[in-house]
Amino acid sequence: MAYDAVKMADWQISEAAEEHLKSISDWQNELKLEKDEVIPYGRLGKIDFLKVINRLQNRPDGKYIDVTAITPTPLGEGKTTTTMGLIEGLGKRGKNVGGVIRQPSGGPTMNIKGSAAGGGNAQAIPLTEFSMGLTGDINAIINAHNLAMVALNARMQHEANYTDEQLAKRKLKRLDIDPKNVEMGWVIDFCAQALRNIIIGIGGKMDGFQMSSRFGIAVSSEVMAILSIVRDLADFRDRLGKITVAYDRQGNPVTTGDLEVAGAMCAWLVSTINPTLMQTVEGQPVLIHAGPFANIAIGQSSIIGDRIGLKLFDYSVTESGFGADIGFEKFWNVKCRLSGLVPNVAVVTATVRALKMHGGGPKVVAGLPLDPSYTKENLGLVEKGVVNLIHHIGIVKQAGINPVVCINSFHTDTKDEIALIRRLVEAAGARCALSSHWANGGDGALELADAVIDACNEKVDFKLLYPMETPLRERVEMIAKKVYGADGVSWSADAAAKAKKLEADPKFKDFSTMMVKTHLSLSHDPALKGVPKGWTLPIRDVLIYSGAKFLCPCAGTITLMPGTSSDPAFRRIDVDVKTGKVKGLF
């Protein structure tokens, strides 16, 4: 049944649907899992990755479906809601279907964005566990990351206070760490702008090494980025030991391996390699694994989660962060390259609201009421804005993947606006489906499910944008021109010198290119909507993530610690003291 999504909040729908929450034994029977392949954790369970993959290694993979979007408004266009709705729609069609999505960060959950479970009748449940720490993976990420910082600061204190002979007696060698060239900071899973820049070690010589430091949000940790791309525990352990924490005074990297802390970090993280099993409102399985930043990192659920999903489900639906220019591009050229998996379909989520914005509509600001032009028919704005959608369709087609456009419907959309979008999308050579999954669950997503099934039956000519041998600056040029639509790339003097040095060093040849730019425009400027013309992508720096093996060219500034707004979600979250149930989540 579909709940009244207009009258009921997301947490109320989740609470009502939890009356039909499946038990671990239910999942073992439904997914044909062995008894020891599900690890109980409260009402939920973790899938034992190694046991399942080893047992099912010869089973053919199911259909692989990615959900992406057009360039969004600051409100988001409902990719996760569409992911859940598509899963429910395929379930209504009798398909063995499941999904793989990221774990939400506590920062957005307690701020403006919410918990990223989807919404209405198209969400993952139980919402409380999903939003409030789940099975502890992010907490383990925080502990492992901060342990590296503990090791670094303690080592700097000891080196400052002991001679080489005294260090040798303690079985330590001097790393000669440069306090002005520390790569890592600390992490916490909230949006705490007051912690972006801090001083630590204030006090006496026994109170740590005094230096400037900082906090980032937990999901921006390189540890989280690594979890999202590893293939197994051995790969995880190896990459953890290569994280650059700081540099010595000669400019050489100081790694977690040098600090002898990588093994202990991995010990904190052993259970995180196993995805958590949840479900949709309508009872289809959903794997939750990893939650990396969608900009500076890969912004996808894990390779491990997708590998399991493709073995367990005939149709496995995953999701890419932000629009196709960022999220899908990384799915296509990084995640699929690393995993070796070939997708069948990419669903491009669009809303009438976002198309109107790209057509020249008034500015959309999170937390403020929408201008009436977004809730009244305006075919002119829609037609002008469709160019952004068609551009994203073109990005998907470059990968040789079949695109399906999902119009994520709002009750204010009109028939003529929908008909106009359909006509223009079909003229661009893509399938188009209207879906009302938020309001109607799987029944509202049947048209979308049918379009995806049809597209899955077509041949895929998957091809990467560039070979791994392509030098960094050439990769960036190709992405800027072919994906974003730029005329070219301009490099600052420092960024160009850094890129040249990286290109000449053989150890960076197999590093992935992880572009960093705003998600609110195809360009580097969030104010430029639609499909900007006559612009150049400016690269000011290249960040190096040595454990994840990412090179991150930065187009503009970025902070790893978001700020909390003036009207955050935590103002409306509380506990029913009679039942102990959390209310107010969305």
N, C-alpha and C positions, 0 to 999 in steps of 0.2 A: 504494500500500500504506500501511497505518497502522502506525506504529512503536509499540513497547510503552511508552506514556507513563508507566506506573507504575514501570517499571524504569529508564527513560532520562530524564536531565535534559533541559531544553529545549535547551541547547547541543549535547547529543549528538544529539538528533533533527535539529536544524538541520544539523549536520555531516554526518549520514548523508544527509539530503535534498539537500544541496548537490552530491552526485554527479550530480544531475539538474538542476542550476541552468541556466536558459536563458541563452544568449548574447545579445548585442545584436542580432546578425543574426537569431536566432530570433524575438526580439520584433518586429523590423522586419517580418518575414514574417507573424507571427501577428496583429499589430495593424494591418497594412497601413500602416506608417509609411514616409515617404520616408527616403532614406539620411541626409540632413542634419538629420532631425528628432529624432535620438537623439545626445546628446553623450556619448562614452565617458568613464567614470570608473572605472578599475580593472575589477573584475568587473561593475560596475553601469553605469548610464547615466542621464543626465538627459533629460527630454523638453523639447524646445525649445517652450516655451509659445506664443510668438507665431506661429511657423510652423504649428503644429498647429491652433491656433484659427482662424487666417486661412484655412487650407485647408478646414477642416471646418465653417466658420461656418453653412453652409446645411443641414448634416446634422441631422435631428431628434434631440432629446435622448433618452437612454434613461430607464429607470425610476430614480427617485431614492429611496434607502432610507437612513434614519438609524437608527443603533443607540444607544439610551440605556439607562437602568436605573432601578431603584427606589433609594431612599435606601440607600447601601451600608454595609456594615461597614467598619472600618478596613482590612480585607484586600482590599476591592474584590470585585466580583461577576462580573468577567470580560467586560467589554464588548468589549475588543479581541479576546479569544479567541472571543467570539460573532461578532464581525465577520468574522474569518478563517474560522470554521466555516461561517457563512452563505455566504460567497463560495465555499468549497469545495463545499458542498451544492448551490448553484445550478450550479456547474461540473459536478457529477455528473449533474445534470438536463439537461446539454447546452446551458446558457445561455452567451451571451457576457457574462461577468461580470468585474468588477474592483472594486477598493476604493481608498479614499483615507483615509489616517490620518496622524496627527501624528508628527513626529520626536521621539524620546525625549530627555529631558534627562539629562546625565551625573550630575546630583545624585541623582535617584531610582534610576538604574541602579546607582550605587555605594552605595546606601543600603538601604532596605527594599523599596521597591515593585518594583524590577526595571526592565527596559528597555521595557515596554509593547508588546512584539511579539506579544502573545497567548501561547499556551502549548500544550505537548503537541503534538498533531497539527494544531492550529489556530493556526499562528503564521506571521509574515512572516520570510522568510529572504533573505540570509544574516544570522544573528543578530549575528555579530561586527561587521560593518560598520554594521548598524543601530544597535547599542548604543554604538559607539566613534567617533562623529563623522560617520558616513555620508559625504556628499560635501562636508562643510565648511560647511554653511549656518549652524549655530549658532556656529561660530568666526567667520564673517563678521559675524553679529549682534553678537557680543562686541566685535569690532574697531570696527565702526561706532558702536556705543553709547559705548564708552570713548573713541573719538576726540572725540565731543561733549564729554565730560568733560575731556579734555585741552585742548580749545579754550577751555572755560569757565575752567578754573583758570589757564591761561596768560594769558588776557585779564584776569582779576582781578589777577594779579601785575603785569602791565604797567601797568594803570590805577593800582595802588597806588604804583608806582615812577616813573611818568612824568607830566609836566604835560600839559595839553591841547595845548599847542604841540608837545611832543615826540611825543605820540600822533598828531597831525596829520601830522607828517613821516613817520611810519610808516604813513600812510593808514588810521588807526584813529580812530574817534570814541568818546568815553567813554560806555559803557553804564550806568555807575553801578550795578553789580550789588550787591544786598544779600546779604552773606555769610550772613546769618541766614535767608534765604528762598530756598534752593537746592532746586529740585524734584527733580533727578536725582541718582543716585548712580552707582556703578560696578557692573559685573556680572562674574560668574564662573560657570561651569557646574557648580558643586558645592554641596552643602549645607554651608555654612561659617558656623556661627553666630557664630564669633569675629569675623567681618567685618561684622556687622549695624550696628555703630557704631564709627567710627574717626576719628582725627585725621590730616589730611594736611598737607603743607607744613612739617613740622618741620625746622628748620635756619635758614639765613640767608635773605636776601631773594631770592637766586638759586635757592632751592629750592622755588619755587611759593608760592602763597598759602595761608597756614595757616588751616584751618577744619575744622569738623566735617563728616564725610561718612559714607558707608555703602556697602555692597555688597548687591546683590540677586542672585538666581539668574538666569542668562541668559534663560530663557524668560519671565521677568516683565518684560523690557524692552519699552518701548513700540514699539521697532523691530520686535520679533517680532510684537506685536499688529497693527502696520500691515501686515506681510507677509501675515498671515492674511486680511486683508479687502480688499486692493487688487484692482483688475480688470486693471491693466496697469502697465507700467513708468512711464508718465507720471503715473499716479495715485500710484504709489510715491514718485517723486521729489517730487511736490507735497506729500504728507503729511509726508515726512521734514523738509522745510523749515519745518514748522509746529510741531514738537515744542517744548514749553516746557521749557527747561533750568533757568531760575531766574527771579526777579523783580527789578526794579530797586528803588531805595529809595522810589519813588513807588507801588510795587505793580503796575507794568506788566510783562507777560511779556517775557522775553528768550528768543528762540527760536534754534534751530540756524541759521535763516536770518540772524538778526542777527549770529551768530558767524561767518557765512560758511563753515560747515563741512558743510552739508547735501549739497552736490555731492560732496565727498570721501566722505561717508558712503555715498552712493548708489553711488559707484565700487566700494567694498568689497562692495556687495550685489548687483551686476548679475546674477551667476550664481544667486543665491538665488531668483529669480523662477521658476526652472525646477524642477518636481518631479523627485524621484528615482524610478526604476522598480525595484521589487523584485518578489517573488512569494510566494505561499503555499507551504506544504510540498508541496501537490499541484499547483503550477504555474500558478495563476491570477495575473494581474498585480495589483500593489498599488502605487499612487502614494503617496510619502511627501513631505509638504510642510507646513512651518511647525510650530511646537510651542508655541503660546501658553499661558500660565497659564490653568487652568480656572476660576479664581475671579475675580481682579481683571480678567482679560481675557476673551476670547470662548471659549477652551477648545475650539476646533474645528480640524480641518485646514482648509486654505485654500479660499477661493472659487475661486482659480485652479485648484487641484487638482480640485475638483468640476466646474468647467466643462470641463476636459479629459476627466475620467472619463465625463461624460454624453455626450460626443461619441464616445469610443472604445468604450464598453461599452453593451450593451442593458440591463444592470442594474448600476448603480453604487452601491456601499455605502460610506457614510461613518459617522463616529462622533462623538458629543458627550460631552464630559467630565462626570464626576460623574453625579448622578441627573437625572431629567427636570425637576425643579424648578429646577435651575441650567443644566445643559448643554443640555437640549432647549429650555428657555425662551429661551436666547440663540440657539440654532439657528433657532428659530421666528421670534422678533421682531427679531433683529439680522441674523444671517447671511442668512436668506432675504429679508429686506427689502432688504439691500444688494446681494445677487446677483440678485434677481428670479427665482430658481429656486423651483419648487414641488415639494415632496416628495410621494411616493406613499404611503409606509409609514414608520412608526416602530416599531422593534422594542424592546420594553421587557424588558431582561434582569433576571431574578430568580433567586435561589437559595433553596433550603430553609433554608440557614444564616441568610441575612439576614432571611427571614420569621420565623424563630424569635426572632431578636434583637428584631424589632419587636413580637413577641407577648409580650415580657417576659422573654426569655432572659437569662442572665448576660452581663456585660460582655465584649465581644470586644476583645482587646488584641493589636496586631501584635507578633509576636515571642514571644508566650506561647502555650502549648498551649490548644486550645479546651476548654471545659467539655464533659463527656460528653453533656449534653442536646442538643448540636449534631450529634452523630453517632449518636444513638439516636432511634427513632421517638417523636415527640411531636406528635400531631395538634392538641392544644389550643393549643400555642404557634404552630403554623403557621396555624391558623384565625384566631387573634387578630391575627397579623402581616400577613395578607393585606390588611388595610385599607390598609396603606401602598402595596401594589401597585395596588389599585383606585384609590387617589388619583392615582397616576402615570398610569394608564390615562385617567383623567378629564382630566389636563393635556393629553395628546395629543389627545383628542377635541375639546377646546376649539379646537384649531388646525384642525379639520376634516380631520385626517389619520387614516388607518386604522391602529389599533394592533394589533400582534401580540406576544403575550407569549412570550418564550423562557425556559423553565425550564432553566437551565444546570446540568446534572445532575452530582452527585457520587456516588461509589459507595456512600456511606452513606445516600442518599435511599431511602425505601421506596415501594412501589407505592401504599399507602394515602395517603401524604403527597402524592404526585404527583396521584393521583385527586382529592383534596380541592382542590388548587390549580386543577386543570382546571375542576372544577365551579363554583367561585366566580368564576373569571375569565370563563368563558363566560356565567355569569349576569349579569356586569357588561357584557356585550356586546362582548367581544373574543375574537379567536382565541387559542388557546394551543397551544404545541408544546413537546414535550420534546426536548432535543438533547444528545447525548453527543459533541460535536465534539472536546473535549479528548482523549478516549480513542480515538475512532474516526474523526476527520477528517470528510470530506464524507459518508461513509456514515452517520455518526452524526447528521448535520444535515439529512437528507432530509425529515423531517417539518417542520422549520422552513422549509426552502426551499420546500416545497409551500404552506405557509401564507402565506409572503411572496408567492409567485407569484399565489395566489388574491387576496390583498389588493391587489396591484398592478393587478389587472384591474377593481377597483371604482372608482367615481367618487370624486374628492377635492373637497371643498368648503373649500379652504384659505382661512383668514382670520387676519389679524394680530390681536393682542390689543388694540392701540390704534393710532390714526392718529398720524403723526409730529407733528402739531400739538398733541398732548396735552401740557400742562405737566408738568414733571419730577415734581412731588409727586403729581399725579394718576396718572402712570404707575406710580410706586412703590406707591401705594395699590392700584391694580388688580392688580399683580403679587403683592403681599402677600396680598390677599384671594382672588383667583381662582386663583392658582398655588400659593401656600404654605398657604393656609387660615387666615390670620391674621384676627383681628377688626378690625384696623386698623394704623396706623403712628404711632409717636411720634417726633418729631424733637427732637434737642437744640437748644438756642437757637442755637448756632453753625451747625449743619447747616441749620436752618430759614432763617436769615438768608442763608446761602450759596445755598441753593436758590432763594430769592426773587430774589436778585440775578441768578442764572443764567437764571431764567425771564424776567426783564425785558430781558435782553441778546439782541438778534436773532442774534448770531453763534453762539449755542448752540442755536438752534432745530432744527438738523439733526443734533445730536449724539445718538448711540445711548445708551440706558440700560443700563449694565452692572452688574447687582446683585452685591454682595459679601457673602456670608454663608457659614456653615459648610456643608459638603456632607454632614455626618453626621446631619442632621435636616432635616425640612421647615421647622423654625423656625430661629431664630438661636442656639439653645442645643443643642449637640451631645448633651447628655444626654437630650433629649426625643425618644423614638423613636415608631414607629407614625405616627399622625396626631394631633398635639397639638391640643387644643381650649382656647379661652379665653385666647389670648395675643395680644400686640401686638408688632409688629416695630419694634425701636428703631434709628433711623438716627442715627449720631453724627457723620458727616462725608460730604462728597461730593468725591471726587477728580476731577481734570480731566486728561484725556489729549488735548491739543489737536491732535496730529498724527493719531492714530487716530480722533479725534472721539468720544471716550467720556466720559460722565459716570458716575461709579462711586459710587452711594450705598452706604455701608458700615454693615452691621449687625454691630457688634462689631469687635474688633481683628483685624488680619491682618498677617503678616510676609511680605515679599517674599524673604526668605532663610530657607529651612527649615534645620533642624539635622540633623546626622548622628547616628544612633542608637548605642547601645552595642554592637550586633551588626550592623554594616553588611555589605552584600553583598561589598564589596571584600575582606573577609577570606577569601572563598572563590574569588576570581577569580585566575587565574594563566595562565602560558603554558607549553605543552609545548615545552621547549627543543630537542627533536629535530625537531619538525615546524614550530615557530613558530606553532602554532594556539592561539587563546585558549580557555580552558576555564573553566567555572564561571558563565557568564552565564545569566540566566533572565529 
